[in-house]
C-alpha cells in the first residue's frame, strides 16, 4: 500500500478490504462506484419533494392543510415510539441504561405531541373545521393503528380490555378473547343504536388480524413484562414508566378531549364529524382507566386516574 497515504486512511482501507472480503466482494468496484456517484443533498436524504407532496386536502378550506399535516406528524412520532419499543424487545441482554434511554425517547415523543396539540386546538377556525371535516367521513383519527400497536406493545392485553369486562378477562389468558373486548371497540358505536359505525368496521377489517398477531408477539415481552422481569422495584425505571403511563393514557387523550370540546358539541349531528366515534365515552381517562402499568400506582391513584391531568390543564388555563 502507498506509504505516502495518511496512516489513518491506510487503516480505513484495510478495514474496508476486510469488510468486502467477508462478503466476497471486490472493494475497488465499490470505490469506483463511489468515485462516480453524486454528493448526497439534504433534500434528497429526507425526500423533501415526496414529503411535501403527501398533503392532499379534499376541500378548498385552507385550514384542512393544518389538519392533515399535523396528523401525519403524529403518525411519524408514533412510528418513532414503536421503533424504540422494538429496540427494547430485540435487545438480547436488556440493561437498565438502555431501557431507560429508550423510555426517555418515548417520553420525549409523547411530550412533544401533547404539548404541540394546540396546533389543533387553537390553530384552526371552527367553521372551517366543521365544513371540511364532513368531507373526510368516515375516516377518523380513531383509526390510528400505530397508536393501538403502542398500547399492545406496552402492557398486558388485559389492561386494554373494556373496563366492564376487565375483571372477568383477568381470569382468561386467551389473547383472542381479550382482543374481542378491547376498550376502543366500544368507542365507535352509533349513539342511538349501539351498532358499529363504518369507521370501526373499516378499521377492524384492515387491522384486527394484525392486532391479534401483535398480542401474541408481545404476550411475554411487552414493556410491562420486561420491567417485571428485569427492573422490578427500581425507582429510576419506575419513575420513567409512570411518566410514560401518564403521557400516553392521560395527557394525550385529554389533549384530544380539549380539541373535541373546542370544535364539536355533544349534539349527535356534530359527532358525525368524528366519523361517528363516541369520543365522550372512550377518550376521558377517568371512564376507561387505561393504565399500562397498574401495579406502579396506588389504589387511590388508580381510582383518581385522569384527575392529575385535569388539574394540570386547569392550572395552565
BELHURA-V269599 format. One record per residue. N is the residue number from 1. OMEGA is omega in degrees with one decimal (NA if undefined). NEAR is the number of other C-alpha atoms within 8 Angstrom. Layout:
n: [N	N]
omega: [OMEGA	OMEGA]
near: [NEAR	NEAR]
This chain:
n: [1	2	3	4	5	6	7	8	9	10	11	12	13	14	15	16	17	18	19	20	21	22	23	24	25	26	27	28	29	30	31	32	33	34	35	36	37	38	39	40	41	42	43	44	45	46	47	48	49	50	51	52	53	54	55	56	57	58	59	60	61	62	63	64	65	66	67	68	69	70	71	72	73	74	75	76	77	78	79	80	81	82	83	84	85	86	87	88	89	90	91	92	93	94	95	96	97	98	99	100	101	102	103	104	105	106	107	108	109	110	111	112	113	114	115	116	117	118	119	120	121	122	123	124	125	126	127	128	129	130	131	132	133	134	135	136	137	138	139	140	141	142	143	144	145	146	147	148	149	150	151	152	153	154	155	156	157	158	159	160	161	162	163	164	165	166	167	168	169	170	171	172	173	174	175	176	177	178	179	180	181	182	183	184	185	186	187	188	189	190	191	192	193	194	195	196	197	198	199	200	201	202	203	204	205	206	207	208	209	210	211	212	213	214	215	216	217	218	219	220	221	222	223	224	225	226	227	228	229	230	231	232	233	234	235	236	237	238	239	240	241	242	243	244	245	246	247	248	249	250	251	252	253	254	255	256	257	258	259	260	261	262	263	264	265	266	267	268	269	270	271	272	273	274	275	276	277	278	279	280	281	282	283	284	285	286	287	288	289	290	291	292	293	294	295	296	297	298	299	300	301	302	303	304	305	306	307	308	309	310	311	312	313	314	315	316	317]
omega: [-176.7	-178.3	179.6	179.1	175.4	-178.2	179.1	178.3	177.3	179.8	178.8	178.8	177.5	179.7	177.2	177.6	179.3	-179.7	-176.8	177.4	178.4	-179.3	-178.8	-177.2	178.5	-176.9	-175.9	178.3	178.5	177.9	177.7	176.7	178.3	-179.3	-174.9	-178.3	178.8	174.6	177.0	176.9	178.8	-174.4	176.0	-176.8	-179.6	179.6	-172.9	-177.6	177.4	-179.0	-177.5	177.8	-174.3	176.9	-176.3	179.7	-179.3	-179.1	178.6	-179.8	-175.3	-174.4	176.7	178.1	176.0	-177.1	-176.3	-178.8	-178.7	177.5	175.8	176.6	179.0	-178.3	176.6	176.3	177.2	179.9	176.4	179.1	178.0	178.7	177.7	178.3	-178.7	176.5	178.3	-176.6	-176.0	-178.4	-177.8	177.4	-174.9	179.4	-174.4	-178.1	-179.2	-178.1	-179.9	-178.8	179.9	174.8	178.2	177.7	179.6	177.4	-179.9	179.1	-178.5	174.9	180.0	178.9	-176.7	-176.4	179.8	-173.2	175.8	170.1	177.8	-173.6	-176.2	-166.7	179.9	175.1	-175.0	-178.2	177.4	-178.2	-176.0	178.8	-177.4	-178.6	-179.3	179.2	-176.0	-178.9	1.5	-178.9	-179.3	173.8	171.8	-175.4	177.0	-178.7	-177.3	177.8	176.6	177.9	176.0	178.5	-175.6	-177.8	-175.7	-170.0	173.4	-172.6	-178.1	179.1	178.1	178.9	175.8	-173.2	179.1	-175.6	-170.7	-177.5	178.7	-178.1	176.5	-177.5	-176.3	175.5	-177.9	-178.7	-180.0	178.3	180.0	177.9	179.6	-175.6	179.5	-170.2	-173.3	-179.9	175.3	-177.5	179.0	175.9	-179.7	-176.9	-174.8	-172.6	-175.7	-179.9	176.9	174.2	175.4	177.1	-179.9	-179.4	178.7	-176.8	-179.7	-179.7	-176.0	-166.3	-171.3	177.2	179.1	178.4	177.8	178.7	178.3	176.7	177.0	-177.8	-174.2	-178.8	-175.3	-178.1	170.7	-175.5	178.9	179.7	-178.7	176.0	-178.0	-178.5	-169.4	-168.8	-177.6	178.5	-179.5	-173.4	179.6	-179.9	-179.8	-179.5	177.8	-179.0	179.7	179.6	177.7	179.5	179.9	-178.0	-174.8	-170.2	175.9	-173.5	-179.9	175.3	179.9	174.6	175.7	178.8	-179.8	178.8	-179.7	179.4	-179.3	-170.9	-174.2	171.7	178.2	178.9	-179.6	178.8	178.7	178.9	176.8	-177.6	175.1	-174.7	179.3	-178.8	-179.4	-172.1	178.5	-176.7	-171.4	179.5	-176.2	-179.0	-175.3	-178.9	-176.0	-179.4	174.3	-178.0	-178.1	-171.6	-171.2	-177.8	178.0	-179.1	177.4	178.1	-180.0	178.9	178.1	178.2	-178.1	-174.5	-178.3	-177.4	-179.5	179.3	178.7	179.6	177.9	178.8	179.6	179.3	179.9	-177.0	NA]
near: [3	4	5	4	7	7	6	6	8	10	8	8	8	8	8	9	10	8	8	11	10	7	6	6	7	9	10	6	7	8	8	8	8	7	6	6	6	4	4	6	6	6	8	8	8	7	8	9	7	7	8	7	7	6	8	7	8	8	7	6	7	6	10	14	10	12	9	11	9	10	9	8	8	9	10	8	11	12	9	10	12	11	8	12	12	8	8	11	9	6	7	4	4	9	7	8	6	9	10	10	8	11	12	9	10	12	12	8	12	13	9	8	11	11	7	7	10	8	10	11	11	6	8	11	7	8	6	11	12	12	8	12	10	9	8	9	10	9	9	11	6	5	9	8	7	10	8	9	11	11	10	15	13	11	13	12	12	9	10	13	14	12	9	5	9	11	8	7	12	8	6	7	6	6	10	7	9	12	12	6	10	11	12	8	9	9	11	14	15	12	7	4	6	7	6	10	12	8	15	12	9	8	10	8	7	7	9	9	7	7	12	11	8	11	13	8	8	10	9	7	11	14	11	12	11	11	9	8	7	8	10	7	5	7	6	6	10	10	8	12	10	11	9	12	12	9	13	10	12	13	11	12	12	13	10	10	11	9	10	9	8	9	10	10	9	6	6	7	6	11	14	10	12	12	13	13	15	12	9	6	8	13	12	12	14	9	8	11	10	8	9	13	11	7	5	7	9	7	6	6	8	10	6	9	11	11	8	8	10	9	8	8	8	7	6	5	4]
